[in-house]
Amino acid sequence: RSSDVFLGLPINIATYATVCHILAKVTGMVPRRLIYMGGDVHLYSNHVEHAKVLVSRESKPLGTFDITDSKLDFHAGQWDLLDPYTLMSSLTGYTHWPRIAVKISV
């Protein structure tokens, strides 16, 4: 997968992790790890200084993501990811640094 490591990759990881949790929930399994392989992972030159700021920050404790809706039933097909009331979830214990504003490269 091609990936803009500064802007695209973080949202890709969050999305893939969410899908991993959804699949685990609807199949009655426990999510364990997410393995990502990138083929064209790149950093645009106008993002280099911003990326240096990002990697200089200390890590903060990870939050906990939980899908709380018990109405998800994969086998009955009773779930719609576009309906915000179908997927009830919570993220607790998450804190973040101030955002780093950059322009998207094209």
N, C-alpha and C positions, 0 to 999 in steps of 0.2 A: 504494500500500500504506500502510495506517495503521501508525504506528510510535511506540512510546515510545522517544524518542531516547536516554534514559539507560540503561534496562535492556534493552529489546528490540532496538534497532538493532545494538548490538555483536554479539550472538549471531546476528542475522539475517545480518550481513555475513560472519561466520565460517562460517556454514552455507552461504551462497551461494558463497563462495570455495571451500569444500571441494567442493561440487557441480561447480563450474567445473573444478577440478583432476581430479575423477573423470571428467567427460565428456571432457576433453582426453586423459586417460590411455587410456580405453577406445576412443577414436576415433583415437589416434595423432597428436594435435595438441598444440600448446604453448599453455598458458593465458597470456593476455596481460593483460587488464584486466577488471575487474568494474564495470559501470555500474549504479548504483542510482538509482531515482526514487521519491521518497516523496510521497504525496498528503496525508496527515494526520500530519505529523511533529510531535510535541508533547513537552513537558517538564512533568511534573506539579509543582505548586507545592511539594510536600514533598520534591522532589529538587533544587531550585534550588541550595541551599548545597553539596550533594554534587557537583553538576555543576561548580560553580565550582572546587572542589578538583581535580576531574579535569582541567579545561582549564588549570589553573595548572601542571600537571606538565610537565616537559620530555619530549619524545619519546625513546623508546629505539630502538635499531636494530631493524629488522624481522627476524624469523626466516625460516627457509627451510622450506617445507612440501614434502614429497615423498611420492608414493605409490610404495612399493617393491615391491609384489606384482605379479609378472609373470603371475599366473594370471587377471587380469581380461580377459575376452574379451566385449566388448559384443555382437558379432555372433552368438556362439554362445549368448548368454544365460546365461553361466556366472559370474554374480556376484550376490551377495545382500548388500545394504548393511546388513542387520540382523545378518549374521554377522560378528563382529569378526575372524575369520580370513580372510575374503575380502578385506577392505581393510586391507592392512598399510601403514602410513604412518609418517612421522617428522616431527617439528618440531624443528629445530635452531637454536641461536643466539637463542632467544627468551627475553627477560627481562621481568619485569613489576613494576609498583609494587604495594605492598600493596593488598588489596581495600578497596573502600569499601562498607560494609554499609548497605543501605537497605531499607525495607519496600516491597513491591509495592503500587501504587495500583490501586484497582478502582473 
